[in-house]
Amino acid sequence: MLYSVRQIDNREDRGFIKWDSIFLDDFLKGTSWSNSTGGGGGEDTLTAPYNHFSDLQESLFKSQ
């Protein structure tokens, strides 16, 4: 499963830069389970370091 996020230039203007993506198994390897933060809906949010993400086009090519 591939998860994609929209990379933006800054939080105020939110200008599009590119799509980044990460495969679920890579996310699970890269995330810190002990550093989860409060998210919406009463659930925690898990984060993965940005260096675990790749350009969407690279990820699509890798999955074939």
C-alpha positions as MATLAB code, in Angstrom:
seq = 'MLYSVRQIDNREDRGFIKWDSIFLDDFLKGTSWSNSTGGGGGEDTLTAPYNHFSDLQESLFKSQ';
ca = [
       0.000    0.000    0.000;
       1.339    3.419   -0.979;
       0.633    6.547    1.086;
       1.171    9.910   -0.640;
       1.450   13.402    0.829;
       1.499   16.805   -0.807;
       4.780   18.653   -0.235;
       4.209   22.406    0.172;
       6.526   25.407    0.277;
       5.289   26.726    3.639;
       2.335   26.418    6.000;
       0.913   29.847    5.221;
       0.874   29.931    1.398;
       0.774   26.147    0.941;
       2.194   26.325   -2.596;
       2.495   22.882   -4.180;
       6.019   21.510   -4.691;
       5.571   17.792   -5.408;
       3.982   14.563   -4.220;
       5.999   12.420   -1.814;
       5.118    8.869   -0.901;
       6.005    5.977    1.329;
       5.060    2.308    1.254;
       3.229    1.142    4.353;
       5.914   -1.414    5.252;
       8.592    1.321    5.022;
       6.456    3.602    7.192;
       6.122    0.910    9.834;
       9.900    0.375    9.820;
      10.663    4.100   10.065;
       8.081    5.298   12.553;
       8.785    5.812   16.227;
       6.108    4.010   18.202;
       7.184    5.607   21.484;
       6.936    9.197   20.183;
       3.300    9.195   19.065;
       1.502   12.519   19.495;
      -2.137   13.355   20.040;
      -4.085   13.430   16.801;
      -7.653   14.121   15.832;
     -10.532   11.969   16.989;
      -8.851   10.947   20.220;
      -6.233    8.845   18.415;
      -2.446    9.196   18.389;
      -0.498   10.295   15.321;
       2.561    8.328   14.247;
       5.254   10.136   12.294;
       8.034    8.851   10.064;
      11.197   10.809    9.235;
      11.027   12.632    5.900;
      14.050   10.701    4.596;
      11.850    7.568    4.510;
       9.633    9.223    1.862;
      10.468    9.368   -1.840;
       9.172   11.151   -4.908;
       5.839    9.669   -6.033;
       7.163    8.886   -9.533;
      10.116    6.967   -8.036;
       7.767    4.998   -5.798;
       5.467    4.096   -8.678;
       8.427    2.913  -10.747;
       9.762    0.925   -7.763;
       6.419   -0.865   -7.287;
       6.338   -2.276  -10.829;
];
